[in-house]
Amino acid sequence: TSRTCRLLVLTGMLLLCGMASVSRAELTAKHREVVDNAMKRLLARIEKPEGYDAWPPKVIIEDSEVLNAFATIDVDEYSQSKKKIPTVTVTTALIETLRFEEDQLAFVLGHELGHHALRHVLMKIDDLLAGKKTPDFSRMAFQRDHELAADQFGIQVAVSAGFSYRKGMEALARIRDTGEYTSFEEQHADHPNWANRIAELETESFPTATKAGRIWDMPG
């Protein structure tokens, strides 16, 4: 029997329930290697954003069968010292769904790094602090323009680091096609759904050579 998969976009999350076709993932050296390789190349293209107390972000690989990736801050560190230490988390199941392909994973990681580089996480933290004494930083939902901006940032930084545009788009399609789901964005008109996000990227004015595959190394 088919199962309905619910997608949530929380703190830039790509969160889907585990599907029947996704086996229980276990953290291995292979998971760490592919994430480390992709992050190293992406971070070489990103300057430290203002407002954080450390950079680059802590990278957390969560041993989970849930397809998930998200950007936030180290909540424990903040509660103890009020320092804003950025983090990027990705699950083993998501890495496996993307078949350990660095080109596909690079877009997902680039998207999450975009939420940091574009200060979306910091802006959301400020909003939450203004409204609550003890805000839950793990339950932040970004607005439509932030999600689309992070998508654009993710694909652009991935391509500039030498990753494939085509493979990056395949990553989105693969996540979208994992199974039936009700998206968090669909429940809030201000959020873009998956179809709209993919369409936005496909219609943006990337050079033809970019869409064909690997392209230039940007100077710097």
C-alpha positions as CSV (number, residue, x, y, z in Angstrom):
1,T,0.0,0.0,0.0
2,S,1.2,3.5,-0.7
3,R,1.8,6.0,2.1
4,T,1.4,9.7,2.1
5,C,4.5,11.7,2.7
6,R,4.3,15.0,4.4
7,L,6.8,17.7,3.4
8,L,7.7,20.4,5.9
9,V,9.8,23.5,5.2
10,L,11.2,24.4,8.6
11,T,14.3,26.5,8.9
12,G,14.9,25.8,5.3
13,M,14.2,22.1,5.8
14,L,13.5,19.6,3.1
15,L,11.6,17.2,5.4
16,L,9.8,14.2,4.1
17,C,8.5,11.1,5.9
18,G,10.4,7.9,5.2
19,M,8.9,6.0,2.2
20,A,8.7,2.3,1.7
21,S,11.4,2.5,-0.9
22,V,13.8,4.1,1.6
23,S,15.5,1.6,3.8
24,R,16.8,2.3,7.2
25,A,19.9,4.4,6.7
26,E,23.0,4.0,8.9
27,L,25.8,6.6,9.2
28,T,29.0,5.4,7.5
29,A,32.3,6.9,6.3
30,K,30.8,7.1,2.9
31,H,28.1,9.5,4.1
32,R,30.7,11.7,5.8
33,E,33.0,11.7,2.8
34,V,30.4,12.8,0.3
35,V,29.1,15.6,2.6
36,D,32.6,16.8,3.5
37,N,33.7,16.9,-0.1
38,A,30.7,18.9,-1.3
39,M,30.8,21.3,1.7
40,K,34.5,22.0,1.2
41,R,34.0,23.0,-2.4
42,L,30.9,25.1,-1.6
43,L,32.4,26.9,1.3
44,A,35.4,27.9,-0.8
45,R,32.9,30.1,-2.7
46,I,31.1,31.7,0.3
47,E,32.4,34.6,2.5
48,K,31.6,34.6,6.2
49,P,28.2,36.4,6.8
50,E,28.1,39.1,9.4
51,G,26.3,38.3,12.6
52,Y,27.7,34.9,13.4
53,D,30.2,34.1,16.1
54,A,31.9,31.4,14.0
55,W,32.3,30.2,10.4
56,P,32.1,27.9,8.6
57,P,28.9,26.2,10.0
58,K,29.0,23.0,12.0
59,V,28.0,20.2,9.7
60,I,25.9,17.5,11.3
61,I,25.0,14.2,9.6
62,E,22.0,12.8,11.4
63,D,21.5,9.0,11.3
64,S,17.9,8.9,10.3
65,E,15.5,7.4,7.9
66,V,13.7,10.7,7.4
67,L,14.7,12.7,4.4
68,N,15.8,16.0,5.8
69,A,18.2,18.9,5.6
70,F,18.1,22.2,7.4
71,A,20.0,25.3,8.6
72,T,19.8,26.8,12.0
73,I,22.1,27.6,14.9
74,D,23.6,25.5,17.7
75,V,20.8,25.7,20.2
76,D,22.8,24.4,23.1
77,E,25.6,26.8,22.5
78,Y,23.2,29.7,22.3
79,S,21.4,28.8,25.5
80,Q,24.7,28.6,27.3
81,S,26.6,31.6,25.9
82,K,24.2,33.4,23.6
83,K,26.7,32.8,20.7
84,K,25.2,32.3,17.3
85,I,27.0,29.3,15.8
86,P,25.6,28.3,12.4
87,T,24.8,24.6,11.7
88,V,23.8,22.6,8.6
89,T,22.2,19.2,9.2
90,V,21.6,16.5,6.6
91,T,20.3,13.0,7.2
92,T,21.7,9.7,6.0
93,A,18.4,8.9,4.3
94,L,18.5,12.1,2.2
95,I,22.1,11.4,1.2
96,E,21.1,7.9,0.1
97,T,18.1,9.1,-1.8
98,L,20.4,11.3,-3.8
99,R,22.6,8.2,-4.4
100,F,25.6,9.7,-2.7
101,E,26.0,12.0,-5.7
102,E,28.0,15.1,-4.8
103,D,26.4,17.1,-7.6
104,Q,22.9,16.5,-6.3
105,L,23.8,16.9,-2.7
106,A,25.7,20.1,-3.5
107,F,22.4,21.9,-4.4
108,V,20.7,20.8,-1.2
109,L,23.7,21.9,1.0
110,G,24.0,25.1,-1.1
111,H,20.4,25.9,-0.4
112,E,21.0,25.5,3.4
113,L,24.2,27.5,3.2
114,G,22.2,30.2,1.4
115,H,19.9,30.6,4.4
116,H,23.0,31.4,6.4
117,A,24.8,33.5,3.8
118,L,21.7,35.6,3.0
119,R,21.1,36.0,6.8
120,H,17.6,34.4,6.7
121,V,18.4,32.4,9.9
122,L,19.6,35.5,11.7
123,M,16.6,37.5,10.7
124,K,14.2,34.8,11.8
125,I,16.1,34.5,15.1
126,D,15.7,38.2,15.7
127,D,12.0,37.9,14.9
128,L,11.5,35.1,17.3
129,L,13.5,36.8,20.1
130,A,11.3,39.9,19.7
131,G,8.2,37.8,20.3
132,K,9.2,35.2,22.8
133,K,11.5,34.8,25.9
134,T,12.3,31.2,25.0
135,P,11.9,30.8,21.2
136,D,12.1,27.4,19.5
137,F,14.8,27.9,16.9
138,S,14.2,24.4,15.5
139,R,10.7,25.4,14.3
140,M,11.4,28.3,12.0
141,A,9.5,28.5,8.7
142,F,10.9,30.8,6.1
143,Q,8.8,33.0,3.8
144,R,8.4,32.5,0.1
145,D,11.0,35.0,-1.1
146,H,13.6,33.5,1.3
147,E,13.1,30.0,0.1
148,L,13.3,31.1,-3.6
149,A,16.4,33.2,-2.8
150,A,18.0,30.2,-1.1
151,D,17.2,28.0,-4.1
152,Q,18.9,30.5,-6.4
153,F,21.9,30.9,-4.1
154,G,22.2,27.1,-3.8
155,I,22.2,26.4,-7.6
156,Q,24.5,29.3,-8.3
157,V,27.1,28.5,-5.7
158,A,27.0,24.8,-6.6
159,V,27.6,25.7,-10.3
160,S,30.4,28.1,-9.4
161,A,32.1,25.4,-7.4
162,G,32.0,23.1,-10.5
163,F,29.0,21.0,-9.8
164,S,26.4,20.2,-12.4
165,Y,23.3,22.4,-12.9
166,R,21.5,19.4,-14.4
167,K,22.3,17.2,-11.5
168,G,21.2,19.9,-9.1
169,M,17.8,20.1,-10.7
170,E,17.6,16.3,-10.6
171,A,18.0,16.5,-6.9
172,L,14.9,18.6,-6.5
173,A,12.9,16.4,-8.8
174,R,14.1,13.2,-7.0
175,I,13.0,14.6,-3.6
176,R,9.7,15.8,-5.1
177,D,9.0,12.4,-6.7
178,T,9.9,10.4,-3.6
179,G,6.2,9.9,-3.0
180,E,2.9,11.6,-2.4
181,Y,3.0,14.3,0.3
182,T,1.2,17.4,1.6
183,S,3.7,20.2,1.7
184,F,4.0,22.7,4.5
185,E,4.3,25.4,1.9
186,E,1.0,24.5,0.4
187,Q,-0.7,25.1,3.7
188,H,0.6,28.7,3.7
189,A,0.0,30.9,0.7
190,D,3.3,32.8,1.2
191,H,5.3,29.6,0.7
192,P,6.3,28.3,-2.8
193,N,5.4,24.7,-3.5
194,W,7.9,22.3,-5.1
195,A,6.5,22.7,-8.7
196,N,6.9,26.5,-8.4
197,R,10.4,26.3,-6.9
198,I,11.6,24.0,-9.7
199,A,9.9,26.2,-12.4
200,E,11.6,29.3,-10.9
201,L,15.0,27.7,-11.2
202,E,14.4,26.3,-14.7
203,T,13.3,29.7,-16.1
204,E,16.1,31.8,-14.5
205,S,18.6,33.2,-16.9
206,F,21.5,30.8,-16.3
207,P,23.9,30.5,-19.3
208,T,23.1,27.7,-21.7
209,A,26.5,26.2,-20.9
210,T,25.5,26.1,-17.2
211,K,22.5,23.9,-17.9
212,A,24.5,21.6,-20.1
213,G,26.6,20.5,-17.2
214,R,29.8,21.6,-15.4
215,I,31.0,25.0,-16.4
216,W,33.5,27.7,-15.5
217,D,35.5,28.2,-12.4
218,M,34.7,31.7,-11.2
219,P,37.7,33.8,-10.3
220,G,38.8,34.1,-6.7
